[in-house]
Amino acid sequence: MVDHSFADLTLASLYDDLNPWGPGDDFYLGLVRESHSVLDIGCGTGRLLRRARAEGHRGRLMGLDPAAAMLVQARRDRPDVEWVLGDTRVRRWEEEFDLVVMTGHAFQELVGDEEIRGCLRAVRAALGRQGRFVFETRNPQARAWERWTPERVYEATAADGTPVRVWHEVREGGPRAGRVRYTENFDADDWPAPRVSHGVLRFLDPPTLADFLTEAGLAVVEQYGDWGRGPLAPASPEIITVARPA
């Protein structure tokens, strides 16, 4: 669970190490393979699009992220992908993409109602008539934040070889109005003090999520509860949504 908003180059370099390629990445890569033009909103280090290009994708691939440090990682070995600094508030496209994705729970970083509405309007505008918007958000009923405790320490290796310990702490004891505030803490033996990243995530239930999509002119066509495309159930860890222009 690493925030896409990393501004520090050292911390951004840890992202892929802390988040190894997994079933969710395979799920999205399959969708990218089927699409000629792809926009990845909140692309982070761009590993999804980098992998697609490396295996021979010949279409248009664009990664959008507000964190310059993340895009430094993305550009390092794949200059043949369009990497764009910014977000959907400052960039607009008109029916240019077959597929728009938001991976790594990036959608949950849209905290306010107007942030969500603005992003979804931009997605709707960017999609061609038969395009798809695919993203995931953690199912609030699974209460994932209860497992984000200091006792669960992850280890990663910085670009200079320094071992880094990472742990999370939820503030305020849990969600308020569907929002969970947390800190992400990084420490190494030779650092003078831990580095702390503060974040807020929004947890939406399926009906509220559907309302936002409908308001933006998007219709849910498929929804899954896990990366194996299992049905969405109350205890499902994910709400994986496939939407099209209504």
N, C-alpha and C positions, 0 to 999 in steps of 0.2 A: 504494500500500500504506500506508494511513493507519490507525492504531490507533483503534478506536471509544472508547477510554478517555480521550480528551482531557478534562482538567479545566480548562484555561486557556481563557478566552473568546476570546482572540486566536487561539490555535491552532485552536480549534473553528471559528472563522469561516473558516479556510482549507480546511476539509475538502472542500467541493464543488468548489472551484477546483482542488485537487490531484487530485480524482477526478471528472473530467467524466463526464456521462451516457454510457453505452456499451451494448454488446450485452447485458451481464448485467442491466442495469436494464430494458431492453426485455423480456427473458425474464421477469423477475419481475412487471413491470407487466401483462403478458398474463395471468398467473395471478391477480393481484389483480382484474382486470376480470371474471374468471369467478366470483369468490367474493363472497358476501354479507357475511361477517364475517371480518376479517383481523387477525392479531396479528403484528407485526414485532418480533422479539426482537433487541436490539442495533441499534435503528433509526437511531442516529447523529443526523444533522440531519433525519431524517424525509423525505428528498426523495422516496422511493418513494410513501409514503402521501400526501404533499402533492400530487404529480403526479396520483395517482389521484383525489383529491378535486377537484382543479382541473378535471379533464376530465369530472366529473359522477358519480363513484361515489357511490351513495346509501346504501350499507350501513354497517356498523360498521367503523371503522378505528381500530386501537390500536397505538401505538408505545411500546416499552419500552426504556429505556436507563439504565445506572447513572451516566452522566455528565451532571450538571446543565447544564454549558456547552453540550453538544450539544443538549439539549432547549430551551435558550434560542433557538437557531437554528430549531428545528422549530416552536416556538410563535409565532414572529415573524409569520408570515403565514397560518397555518392553525390558528386556535383551534377549528375545527370537527372536528378529529381528537382522539381521546383520547391525550394524551401522559402517560406514567407513568414516574416516576423510580424505578428499582430494577432488580431482576433476578429470575430464576425461583426464587431461594432465598427470597425474601420475598413474592412474589406468586404466587397460585394461581388457576386457573380450571377449571371443570368443564364439559367438552363445550360450550364457548361459541363455538368458531371453526370455520369451514369450511377455513381456510387459516392455517397458521403458517409464517413464513419467517424465515430468518437469512441476510442478504445481506452483501456486502462481506467475506467470509471471517470473519465474526464468530464462527462455530463454532470456529475455530482458537484463539480466545482462551480457550476452555475447556481448561485445561492438564492438570489432574489427572483421574484416572479417576473419582473421586467427583463432581467438577464436571460431567463429561460425563453421568454417570448421573443426577445430580440434575436437570440441564436436560432431558434426554430424558424423564424421568418426568413433569416438569411439562408438557412438550409433549404427551405422550400424554394426560394428564388434560384439557388444554385443547381437544383436538380432538373434534369430533363424530364419530359412527361412520363417516361417509363422508369425513371431513376428510383433508387432505393436509399433510404437513410437507415443505417444500422448502428445501434449503440447499446450499451448496457449500463444499468445502475443497480446497486446492491438492493436486494429486497429488504425493506425495513423490518419485516416480520422475522427475518433471520437474525437480527440484532448483532451484526458483525462487530460493532464498536465495543461490545463487551469483552472482546478478545484482544483489544488494542491496549495492552498493559505493559508496564515497564519490565515485567518478568520475562516477556518474550523479546529476547535480544537477537537481532540478525547481524550477520557479519558480511562485510563487503571489502573489496580492495580498491583503493584509490589509484588513479593513473600512475602515481609515483611509487606504487607498491605498498603504501601504508595501509595496514589493517584498520578498518573503521567499524565501530559498533553502532547499531541503530536500534532505537526503540521508540514506542509511541505512548502517549498519554492522552486520555480523553479528559477534557475540561468540563466543568459544570455537571459531572456525573452522568451525562447522557443527552439525548436530543431535546431541543426546545423548538417547537414549531417545525419539527422535521429537520432541524439543523444540528449537526454535531461538531463541536469545536475541539480541536486536538492539537498537540504539538508533536513534531517529529524531531527526534534528538539524535545528534551525530557526535561521536567522541572517538578519539584515538590517543594512544599513550603519549605521543609527543606534541599534542595540541595543548595550548595553554588553558583552554576551556571548551566545553561542548558547544557545538553550533546548533541552534534551535530554529526550526521552521514552523510557523504558526499557520494553521489551516482551518477552513470550515467546509463541511460537506453537507449537501442537501439530500435527504432521503425522501423519495416520493413513492406513494403506493400506486398500484396500477390504474385505478380510476382517475386519480389526479393527473398522472402522466398522460393518460389518454385525452383528458380535457385540454391540456396544453397543446398536444399534437393536433387535435381537431381544430382548435382556435387558429393554429398556424396554417391550416389547409393541408394537413398530413393525416393519413389514415393508417392505423395499425393493420398489417396484413398477416403477420406472424409474431408470436411471442413465445419465448422459451424460458425455462427455469434453470438451465445449466448448459454447458458448452457441448454436451452430447445431444442437444436439441430435445431434451426432455420437456414435458409439459410444465407450465408455470403452476406451482402449487404454493400453499401458504408457507411451507418451510423451505422453499427453493432459495438457494443462495443468491441467485441473480434474477433480474428482469431484463432479458435480452430481447430487444424490440427491433422488428423490421417494419418500416413504414414507407409508404409511397405517397406522391401527390394525390390529393383527393380529387 
